[in-house]
Amino acid sequence: MENLKDINMEELLARINELAAKKKTEGLNEAETQEQHNLRQQYLTIFRGNFRSQLENTKIQTPDGKLHPLQYAPPQCPTEQE
């Protein structure tokens, strides 16, 4: 498996889509199924990192003009919301 830094998102998505198309038409062998799983995990890791970075650089402007960074709020359990 290639290092995350050695592959870009376009190449990653192209290969994921190629394997998905092959799976629909003729099926995948065990090695291709494992490759598809690994590529999807790489994609999710990169996507989550990019999204987290974007959120960390997002600021909220209040009516008084001040900028405030977004604050992480862990998800609440349904019983805590009541």
N, CA, C and O atoms as a GROMACS GRO file, in nm:
protein
  328
    1MET      N    1   0.086  -0.118   0.000
    1MET     CA    2   0.000   0.000   0.000
    1MET      C    3   0.089   0.123   0.000
    1MET      O    4   0.191   0.128   0.069
    2GLU      N    5   0.050   0.221  -0.079
    2GLU     CA    6   0.129   0.343  -0.089
    2GLU      C    7   0.108   0.430   0.033
    2GLU      O    8   0.005   0.423   0.100
    3ASN      N    9   0.208   0.513   0.061
    3ASN     CA   10   0.199   0.609   0.170
    3ASN      C   11   0.097   0.716   0.132
    3ASN      O   12   0.081   0.747   0.014
    4LEU      N   13   0.027   0.772   0.231
    4LEU     CA   14  -0.073   0.874   0.205
    4LEU      C   15  -0.014   0.995   0.133
    4LEU      O   16  -0.083   1.059   0.054
    5LYS      N   17   0.111   1.026   0.158
    5LYS     CA   18   0.173   1.142   0.096
    5LYS      C   19   0.212   1.115  -0.048
    5LYS      O   20   0.239   1.209  -0.123
    6ASP      N   21   0.215   0.990  -0.090
    6ASP     CA   22   0.258   0.952  -0.224
    6ASP      C   23   0.143   0.949  -0.324
    6ASP      O   24   0.168   0.929  -0.443
    7ILE      N   25   0.021   0.969  -0.282
    7ILE     CA   26  -0.093   0.960  -0.372
    7ILE      C   27  -0.182   1.081  -0.350
    7ILE      O   28  -0.204   1.123  -0.236
    8ASN      N   29  -0.234   1.137  -0.458
    8ASN     CA   30  -0.323   1.252  -0.441
    8ASN      C   31  -0.468   1.206  -0.450
    8ASN      O   32  -0.496   1.092  -0.488
    9MET      N   33  -0.557   1.294  -0.416
    9MET     CA   34  -0.699   1.259  -0.409
    9MET      C   35  -0.754   1.217  -0.545
    9MET      O   36  -0.836   1.125  -0.552
   10GLU      N   37  -0.712   1.283  -0.653
   10GLU     CA   38  -0.764   1.249  -0.785
   10GLU      C   39  -0.727   1.105  -0.823
   10GLU      O   40  -0.810   1.029  -0.872
   11GLU      N   41  -0.601   1.068  -0.798
   11GLU     CA   42  -0.556   0.932  -0.828
   11GLU      C   43  -0.628   0.831  -0.740
   11GLU      O   44  -0.667   0.723  -0.784
   12LEU      N   45  -0.645   0.867  -0.614
   12LEU     CA   46  -0.712   0.780  -0.519
   12LEU      C   47  -0.857   0.755  -0.561
   12LEU      O   48  -0.902   0.641  -0.565
   13LEU      N   49  -0.929   0.862  -0.593
   13LEU     CA   50  -1.069   0.849  -0.635
   13LEU      C   51  -1.081   0.775  -0.767
   13LEU      O   52  -1.174   0.697  -0.786
   14ALA      N   53  -0.987   0.800  -0.859
   14ALA     CA   54  -0.991   0.731  -0.988
   14ALA      C   55  -0.980   0.580  -0.967
   14ALA      O   56  -1.053   0.503  -1.030
   15ARG      N   57  -0.888   0.538  -0.881
   15ARG     CA   58  -0.870   0.394  -0.857
   15ARG      C   59  -0.989   0.336  -0.781
   15ARG      O   60  -1.032   0.224  -0.810
   16ILE      N   61  -1.042   0.410  -0.684
   16ILE     CA   62  -1.161   0.362  -0.611
   16ILE      C   63  -1.277   0.343  -0.709
   16ILE      O   64  -1.346   0.241  -0.704
   17ASN      N   65  -1.298   0.440  -0.797
   17ASN     CA   66  -1.407   0.430  -0.895
   17ASN      C   67  -1.384   0.318  -0.996
   17ASN      O   68  -1.478   0.250  -1.037
   18GLU      N   69  -1.259   0.299  -1.034
   18GLU     CA   70  -1.224   0.190  -1.126
   18GLU      C   71  -1.258   0.055  -1.063
   18GLU      O   72  -1.316  -0.032  -1.128
   19LEU      N   73  -1.222   0.038  -0.937
   19LEU     CA   74  -1.253  -0.088  -0.868
   19LEU      C   75  -1.404  -0.105  -0.846
   19LEU      O   76  -1.456  -0.216  -0.855
   20ALA      N   77  -1.474   0.005  -0.819
   20ALA     CA   78  -1.619  -0.003  -0.800
   20ALA      C   79  -1.688  -0.045  -0.929
   20ALA      O   80  -1.781  -0.126  -0.927
   21ALA      N   81  -1.643   0.011  -1.042
   21ALA     CA   82  -1.701  -0.026  -1.171
   21ALA      C   83  -1.674  -0.173  -1.203
   21ALA      O   84  -1.762  -0.244  -1.252
   22LYS      N   85  -1.552  -0.217  -1.175
   22LYS     CA   86  -1.517  -0.356  -1.201
   22LYS      C   87  -1.599  -0.449  -1.113
   22LYS      O   88  -1.641  -0.556  -1.156
   23LYS      N   89  -1.622  -0.407  -0.989
   23LYS     CA   90  -1.700  -0.489  -0.896
   23LYS      C   91  -1.841  -0.510  -0.950
   23LYS      O   92  -1.897  -0.619  -0.938
   24LYS      N   93  -1.899  -0.406  -1.010
   24LYS     CA   94  -2.035  -0.415  -1.064
   24LYS      C   95  -2.041  -0.504  -1.188
   24LYS      O   96  -2.139  -0.576  -1.208
   25THR      N   97  -1.938  -0.498  -1.272
   25THR     CA   98  -1.944  -0.571  -1.398
   25THR      C   99  -1.896  -0.714  -1.389
   25THR      O  100  -1.965  -0.806  -1.435
   26GLU      N  101  -1.778  -0.736  -1.329
   26GLU     CA  102  -1.723  -0.870  -1.330
   26GLU      C  103  -1.683  -0.923  -1.193
   26GLU      O  104  -1.647  -1.040  -1.180
   27GLY      N  105  -1.689  -0.837  -1.091
   27GLY     CA  106  -1.651  -0.880  -0.957
   27GLY      C  107  -1.503  -0.859  -0.932
   27GLY      O  108  -1.424  -0.841  -1.024
   28LEU      N  109  -1.467  -0.861  -0.805
   28LEU     CA  110  -1.328  -0.840  -0.764
   28LEU      C  111  -1.273  -0.966  -0.702
   28LEU      O  112  -1.345  -1.042  -0.637
   29ASN      N  113  -1.143  -0.988  -0.722
   29ASN     CA  114  -1.081  -1.099  -0.652
   29ASN      C  115  -1.045  -1.052  -0.512
   29ASN      O  116  -1.067  -0.935  -0.478
   30GLU      N  117  -0.991  -1.141  -0.431
   30GLU     CA  118  -0.965  -1.108  -0.290
   30GLU      C  119  -0.864  -0.993  -0.275
   30GLU      O  120  -0.881  -0.906  -0.190
   31ALA      N  121  -0.760  -0.992  -0.358
   31ALA     CA  122  -0.659  -0.886  -0.352
   31ALA      C  123  -0.720  -0.750  -0.388
   31ALA      O  124  -0.688  -0.649  -0.326
   32GLU      N  125  -0.807  -0.749  -0.488
   32GLU     CA  126  -0.871  -0.623  -0.529
   32GLU      C  127  -0.970  -0.575  -0.424
   32GLU      O  128  -0.982  -0.455  -0.401
   33THR      N  129  -1.039  -0.668  -0.360
   33THR     CA  130  -1.131  -0.631  -0.252
   33THR      C  131  -1.054  -0.567  -0.137
   33THR      O  132  -1.098  -0.467  -0.080
   34GLN      N  133  -0.940  -0.625  -0.103
   34GLN     CA  134  -0.856  -0.569   0.004
   34GLN      C  135  -0.802  -0.432  -0.038
   34GLN      O  136  -0.799  -0.339   0.043
   35GLU      N  137  -0.760  -0.419  -0.163
   35GLU     CA  138  -0.711  -0.290  -0.213
   35GLU      C  139  -0.820  -0.185  -0.205
   35GLU      O  140  -0.795  -0.072  -0.164
   36GLN      N  141  -0.942  -0.222  -0.245
   36GLN     CA  142  -1.055  -0.128  -0.240
   36GLN      C  143  -1.080  -0.082  -0.097
   36GLN      O  144  -1.101   0.037  -0.073
   37HIS      N  145  -1.076  -0.174  -0.003
   37HIS     CA  146  -1.096  -0.140   0.138
   37HIS      C  147  -0.986  -0.043   0.186
   37HIS      O  148  -1.015   0.057   0.250
   38ASN      N  149  -0.860  -0.075   0.153
   38ASN     CA  150  -0.748   0.011   0.194
   38ASN      C  151  -0.757   0.149   0.132
   38ASN      O  152  -0.730   0.249   0.199
   39LEU      N  153  -0.794   0.156   0.004
   39LEU     CA  154  -0.807   0.286  -0.062
   39LEU      C  155  -0.919   0.369   0.000
   39LEU      O  156  -0.905   0.491   0.017
   40ARG      N  157  -1.028   0.305   0.034
   40ARG     CA  158  -1.139   0.377   0.099
   40ARG      C  159  -1.097   0.431   0.235
   40ARG      O  160  -1.133   0.542   0.273
   41GLN      N  161  -1.020   0.352   0.308
   41GLN     CA  162  -0.971   0.398   0.439
   41GLN      C  163  -0.876   0.516   0.422
   41GLN      O  164  -0.882   0.612   0.499
   42GLN      N  165  -0.789   0.509   0.322
   42GLN     CA  166  -0.698   0.622   0.293
   42GLN      C  167  -0.778   0.746   0.259
   42GLN      O  168  -0.748   0.855   0.307
   43TYR      N  169  -0.879   0.729   0.174
   43TYR     CA  170  -0.964   0.842   0.133
   43TYR      C  171  -1.029   0.906   0.255
   43TYR      O  172  -1.027   1.028   0.270
   44LEU      N  173  -1.086   0.825   0.341
   44LEU     CA  174  -1.154   0.879   0.461
   44LEU      C  175  -1.055   0.951   0.553
   44LEU      O  176  -1.089   1.055   0.610
   45THR      N  177  -0.936   0.897   0.568
   45THR     CA  178  -0.834   0.960   0.652
   45THR      C  179  -0.797   1.097   0.596
   45THR      O  180  -0.789   1.195   0.671
   46ILE      N  181  -0.774   1.104   0.465
   46ILE     CA  182  -0.739   1.231   0.401
   46ILE      C  183  -0.856   1.329   0.409
   46ILE      O  184  -0.837   1.446   0.443
   47PHE      N  185  -0.977   1.281   0.378
   47PHE     CA  186  -1.096   1.367   0.381
   47PHE      C  187  -1.118   1.426   0.520
   47PHE      O  188  -1.142   1.546   0.534
   48ARG      N  189  -1.111   1.342   0.621
   48ARG     CA  190  -1.133   1.390   0.759
   48ARG      C  191  -1.026   1.491   0.800
   48ARG      O  192  -1.057   1.591   0.866
   49GLY      N  193  -0.902   1.466   0.761
   49GLY     CA  194  -0.795   1.560   0.792
   49GLY      C  195  -0.815   1.694   0.724
   49GLY      O  196  -0.796   1.799   0.785
   50ASN      N  197  -0.854   1.690   0.596
   50ASN     CA  198  -0.880   1.815   0.523
   50ASN      C  199  -0.998   1.890   0.583
   50ASN      O  200  -0.994   2.012   0.597
   51PHE      N  201  -1.102   1.818   0.618
   51PHE     CA  202  -1.221   1.881   0.675
   51PHE      C  203  -1.191   1.942   0.811
   51PHE      O  204  -1.233   2.054   0.841
   52ARG      N  205  -1.117   1.868   0.893
   52ARG     CA  206  -1.078   1.919   1.026
   52ARG      C  207  -0.994   2.046   1.010
   52ARG      O  208  -1.014   2.143   1.084
   53SER      N  209  -0.902   2.045   0.916
   53SER     CA  210  -0.817   2.162   0.891
   53SER      C  211  -0.902   2.282   0.848
   53SER      O  212  -0.879   2.394   0.892
   54GLN      N  213  -0.999   2.256   0.762
   54GLN     CA  214  -1.087   2.363   0.716
   54GLN      C  215  -1.166   2.423   0.834
   54GLN      O  216  -1.180   2.544   0.845
   55LEU      N  217  -1.217   2.336   0.920
   55LEU     CA  218  -1.293   2.384   1.035
   55LEU      C  219  -1.205   2.461   1.132
   55LEU      O  220  -1.248   2.560   1.192
   56GLU      N  221  -1.080   2.416   1.149
   56GLU     CA  222  -0.989   2.484   1.241
   56GLU      C  223  -0.955   2.624   1.192
   56GLU      O  224  -0.921   2.711   1.272
   57ASN      N  225  -0.964   2.647   1.062
   57ASN     CA  226  -0.934   2.778   1.006
   57ASN      C  227  -1.057   2.863   0.980
   57ASN      O  228  -1.048   2.970   0.920
   58THR      N  229  -1.174   2.815   1.025
   58THR     CA  230  -1.299   2.889   1.007
   58THR      C  231  -1.322   2.978   1.128
   58THR      O  232  -1.304   2.936   1.242
   59LYS      N  233  -1.362   3.100   1.102
   59LYS     CA  234  -1.390   3.196   1.209
   59LYS      C  235  -1.533   3.248   1.192
   59LYS      O  236  -1.583   3.262   1.080
   60ILE      N  237  -1.597   3.275   1.304
   60ILE     CA  238  -1.732   3.330   1.306
   60ILE      C  239  -1.721   3.479   1.339
   60ILE      O  240  -1.654   3.518   1.435
   61GLN      N  241  -1.786   3.560   1.258
   61GLN     CA  242  -1.785   3.705   1.285
   61GLN      C  243  -1.916   3.743   1.354
   61GLN      O  244  -2.024   3.719   1.301
   62THR      N  245  -1.903   3.803   1.472
   62THR     CA  246  -2.020   3.846   1.548
   62THR      C  247  -2.064   3.984   1.499
   62THR      O  248  -1.988   4.052   1.429
   63PRO      N  249  -2.184   4.026   1.534
   63PRO     CA  250  -2.232   4.157   1.488
   63PRO      C  251  -2.140   4.274   1.526
   63PRO      O  252  -2.140   4.377   1.458
   64ASP      N  253  -2.062   4.260   1.633
   64ASP     CA  254  -1.972   4.369   1.671
   64ASP      C  255  -1.843   4.367   1.590
   64ASP      O  256  -1.755   4.451   1.613
   65GLY      N  257  -1.829   4.272   1.495
   65GLY     CA  258  -1.714   4.268   1.407
   65GLY      C  259  -1.599   4.180   1.453
   65GLY      O  260  -1.502   4.162   1.380
   66LYS      N  261  -1.609   4.124   1.573
   66LYS     CA  262  -1.501   4.038   1.624
   66LYS      C  263  -1.507   3.900   1.558
   66LYS      O  264  -1.615   3.848   1.529
   67LEU      N  265  -1.388   3.843   1.536
   67LEU     CA  266  -1.379   3.709   1.480
   67LEU      C  267  -1.348   3.610   1.591
   67LEU      O  268  -1.262   3.634   1.675
   68HIS      N  269  -1.420   3.499   1.590
   68HIS     CA  270  -1.403   3.395   1.691
   68HIS      C  271  -1.382   3.261   1.622
   68HIS      O  272  -1.459   3.227   1.532
   69PRO      N  273  -1.281   3.184   1.663
   69PRO     CA  274  -1.262   3.051   1.603
   69PRO      C  275  -1.375   2.958   1.646
   69PRO      O  276  -1.433   2.974   1.754
   70LEU      N  277  -1.404   2.860   1.561
   70LEU     CA  278  -1.503   2.760   1.599
   70LEU      C  279  -1.450   2.681   1.718
   70LEU      O  280  -1.331   2.655   1.727
   71GLN      N  281  -1.537   2.645   1.806
   71GLN     CA  282  -1.500   2.565   1.923
   71GLN      C  283  -1.553   2.424   1.903
   71GLN      O  284  -1.666   2.405   1.858
   72TYR      N  285  -1.470   2.326   1.938
   72TYR     CA  286  -1.514   2.187   1.928
   72TYR      C  287  -1.617   2.158   2.035
   72TYR      O  288  -1.594   2.186   2.153
   73ALA      N  289  -1.729   2.102   1.995
   73ALA     CA  290  -1.833   2.063   2.089
   73ALA      C  291  -1.860   1.914   2.068
   73ALA      O  292  -1.916   1.876   1.965
   74PRO      N  293  -1.820   1.831   2.161
   74PRO     CA  294  -1.845   1.688   2.144
   74PRO      C  295  -1.995   1.659   2.134
   74PRO      O  296  -2.076   1.730   2.194
   75PRO      N  297  -2.032   1.558   2.059
   75PRO     CA  298  -2.174   1.526   2.043
   75PRO      C  299  -2.237   1.491   2.178
   75PRO      O  300  -2.175   1.429   2.264
   76GLN      N  301  -2.361   1.532   2.194
   76GLN     CA  302  -2.430   1.504   2.319
   76GLN      C  303  -2.511   1.377   2.303
   76GLN      O  304  -2.561   1.346   2.195
   77CYS      N  305  -2.524   1.305   2.412
   77CYS     CA  306  -2.609   1.187   2.414
   77CYS      C  307  -2.754   1.233   2.411
   77CYS      O  308  -2.784   1.340   2.463
   78PRO      N  309  -2.844   1.156   2.353
   78PRO     CA  310  -2.986   1.195   2.347
   78PRO      C  311  -3.045   1.226   2.484
   78PRO      O  312  -3.133   1.311   2.493
   79THR      N  313  -2.999   1.159   2.590
   79THR     CA  314  -3.055   1.183   2.724
   79THR      C  315  -3.008   1.318   2.780
   79THR      O  316  -3.076   1.376   2.864
   80GLU      N  317  -2.891   1.367   2.734
   80GLU     CA  318  -2.839   1.495   2.783
   80GLU      C  319  -2.911   1.614   2.721
   80GLU      O  320  -2.906   1.724   2.776
   81GLN      N  321  -2.977   1.594   2.606
   81GLN     CA  322  -3.042   1.703   2.536
   81GLN      C  323  -3.175   1.741   2.600
   81GLN      O  324  -3.226   1.850   2.575
   82GLU      N  325  -3.230   1.653   2.680
   82GLU     CA  326  -3.363   1.680   2.740
   82GLU      C  327  -3.355   1.773   2.858
   82GLU      O  328  -3.458   1.805   2.918
   0.00000   0.00000   0.00000
